[in-house]
Every structure is written in structure tokens, then in C-alpha cells.
């Protein structure tokens, strides 16, 4: 069984954090716009982006330890 190097582990973490960020942003946008039936304001978009960054940071905290 091959052990992963630190560089490979970092690449995996970056990939999964980016994938989580994008997926949460898309799903959150769809929910906020009621599945594209209504528009979204800059305030709601800012709130969604802020929440996405916060959740991504929570998932990255154990990795940074």
C-alpha cells in the first residue's frame, strides 16, 4: 500500500475544500433564489458568500492543526 506524501495530502485538501466551496455556493444560491424563481440582492449574495467561507474555514481548521 502506497503512503501519500505531504504534497499529495495538501493537494487533496485543496481539491476537496474547493469542491465543497463551489457546491455549497451553488446549492445555497439555488435555495436563496427559490430555485431561480426570484432574484437575489447583493445583501443576500454577500451573506451567502460569507457563510460559505466560514463553513469552509471550519472544515479546514482540523487540517491546519
N, C-alpha and C positions, 0 to 999 in steps of 0.2 A: 504494500500500500504506500503510495507516494504522499509524503508530507508536503504541505503547502508552505511556500516561503512567505516572509513578511510582505513582500511586494505583491504577491498574488492575493493575500488576505486583504490588503489595503484596496486593491482593485475591486475585489468582491464587495467590500463595504461601500465603496463609492458607487458602484453599479446599483446595488440594492437600495441605497439611500436615494439616489436619483430616480430610480423606478418608483419608489414609494412616493416621493415628492410629486412626480408628474401624475401618477394615478390618483392621489388624494386631491390634487388640484383639479383634475378633470371631473372626478365624481362630485366634489364639492361645488364646482361651477354648475353642473347639471342640477344638483339639488337646490342651490340658491336661485336658479332661474326657473324652477319648477319644470324641469326638462324642456327648456328653451321656449316656454310659453310666455314668459315676461322678460323684460330687460333687467339689467343689473347696474347698480350705481357704483360710482368709484369707491364710496364708503364700504359697501358690501364686498367689493373686489379686494380692497385693502385688508379688510377683516379676514377674508378667506386666505389671502397670501400670508398674512401674519400667523394665522393658525397653522397653516401648512409648514411654515418654517419652524414654529415652536414644536410641533409633533416630530418633525424630522430631527431636531436637536435632541429631543427626549430619547429617540431611538439611537442616536449617535453617542450619547453620554456614556453608556457602558463600554462602548468600543474604545473611547478615548482614554479610558482608565488604564 
